[in-house]
Amino acid sequence: DGIRDRDVTGVQDVCSSDLRNNLNSHWVRCFCYSFSEDEYFGKIFMIDLHTHSNASDGTDTPTELVKNAYSMGIRTLAITDHDTTSGWREAISALPNEMNLVLGSEISCQTDDGISVHMLGLLFDESNQALTEELAKTRENRVTRMGRMVTRLNEAGIEITLEEVLAQLSDGATLGRPHLADALIARGTMKTRDEVFT
């Protein structure tokens, strides 16, 4: 009963009015989980609150991610690409009526001690300027970090260039180690991502 009586107005207030207006009819399904009792209660649905599309280091487009999740029985899905919200619109467009979408991102952070932490952020306001700038800065830092990784590989006798790695990115995607793996595969140095990471 606690879920049925839940007040979702606070969730609505998290997101900007512009975003809500752009989402139109998807607003309730994307953010508020305002299910009717007849449709949802008494049934069991799978959820996945941590997925990546090819907007970061996943292999599926946001559309494919939504369709594949739906075909596997997932009815609540979060799209949480690394340090970006660039897959949100496409995922929303692909959303079936019977599925709910939670918008988010896996945000790269660092503790005061320099320890790398990935924080899963859900239902935040993508128009927040400070957050947008921080995500952009983090994406830029990933390119610098990848340059260091390429240098280390070259020093170890494995030939690869940063340009080859960047060529593996889909438009607007966040750079990550899987793109390095894909570049090594494209070059013929390795056969699969699993081989690269073992």
N, C-alpha and C positions, 0 to 999 in steps of 0.2 A: 504493500500500500504506500510505502514511503516514496517509491518511484513514481507512482501515479499522481501523488499529490505534490510532487516537486515543483518549486517555483523556478521557471526558466528565464525570468526577466533579467536576472543578473548575467546570464550567458549572452543574451542579446546585447547588453550594454558593453560587453568586451569588444565588440566589433564595430567598425565605423559605419555611419549611416550610408556613406557612399557605397561601401562594400555590400551592405544589406540591399540597397536599391539595385545594384548591378546583378545580384543573385536572384532577385525577384522570387519566383515560386520555389526556388531551391533553398531559400533562407531557412525555413522551418526544418527541412530534412537535413540540411548541412550542419546546423548549429544547435538546434533546440531539442531534438529527439522527441518531438511532440507526437507520440504514437497514439493511435486510438486503441482502446482496450480490446475491441473486437479483433483487430488485426494482429496485435502483438502479444498480449498477455496470455500465458498458458502455452506458449510456443518457445522453443529453444532456437536461438540464432547464434552463429559464430561471429566473433568480432576480431579485428586485427588493428591495433592502434599504433603500429610501427612498420611502415612500408616505404620503399624507395622506388621511384620510377627512373626513367632515363634522364630526368631533369637533374639527377645527381648520379649515383652509382648503381642504379637498378638497370635491368635490361629491357623492361617493358615501357612503352609509352604510357602516360597517365591513362589514356583510353584503354589500352590493353590491360593495365593493372586493375582497373575497375571491372572490366569484363571477366578477367580471369578470376578475380576474387569472388565475384558474383556466382560464377559457374561452380566454384568450390563450396558454395553455401554460406559465404560471409555476407552478412547483412549490415554490418557497421564497419566501415573501413576508414582508417586515417591515412592520409598521404603526408609523409613526413620526410621529404627529401632534405639532404644535407644543406643547411645554410641558404635555402632558397624557398620561395613560394611560387616559382615559375610554372609548376605543374598544376596549380590549383584550378585555373579556368578550364583547362582541357578535361580534368577529372570531373569537374562539375557538369560539363556538357555531356559526358558519357554516362552519367549517373542514372541507373534504372529507377523507376518509381518505388520499387520495393526495397531500395538500399539507402543507407544513411552514410553521409560523408563527414568526417572530422578533419578540418583543415589544420595543418601544423607544419613543423619543421624540426629536424634534428640539428640543434644549434651547437656549434663548436665553441667551447669555453675553456678557460684556464684558471686554475686556482691561484691564490697568492703564492703558493709554493711551486708554481710552474707545472702542475700536473694537468694533463689534457683530460677534459671531461666533455662528454656529449650529453646535452640536456634536451629532452624531448619536450618541445613547446607545442601546446595544443590550444586552439581557439583564441589565438592572439590577433591583434589588430594589425594587419599587414601594412596599413598606411602610417603606422607609428614611425616618425622620421628617424628617431634615435636607433630604433631596432633595424630599420632598413639600411641605414648607414653602417651599422655594425656587421650586418650580414654581408654587405658588399665588401667591407674591409676583410672579413674572414675569407671570402672567396678569392680575393687578391692574394692573401697570404698563402693560400693553397697552391698557387702557381709558383711562388717562391720556394715553398717546401718541396714541390715536385722537382724543381730545378736541382735542389740539393740531392734528391733521391737519384735522379738521372746521373749526376756527377759521380755519386758513390758506385752506381752500377758500372759506369764507364771505367772507373778506377779498378773495379773487380774484373775487368775484361769483358763485360757484357755491353755490346754496342747498342745504343738507343739514343735518340735525341728528344729534347723537350717538344720540338715541333711534331714528331711522330706521336707523342702522347696526346698533345692538344688536338691532333687530327681525329682522335677517337671520340671526342666530345660531341654530343648532339647540341643543337643551337640553344644557348642560354644555360647549359648544364653546369653543375658544380663539379670541379675537378676532384678526382679521388684516385686511390691506388688501383681500383679496378680498371681505370683508363690506361694506367701504365701496363697492367697485365694484358689488356687488349692490344696495346702497341707491340708488346713482345710477341704476342701470338701472330699479329699481322706481319711482323718481320720474319716469323718462322723460328724464332728462338725457343718458344714454348708452344705447347699444343692446346692447353686449357687454362682457365683461371685457377682451377684447383692446383694444377702443376706449379703455377707461379707462386702460389701462397703456401706451398708445403716445403 
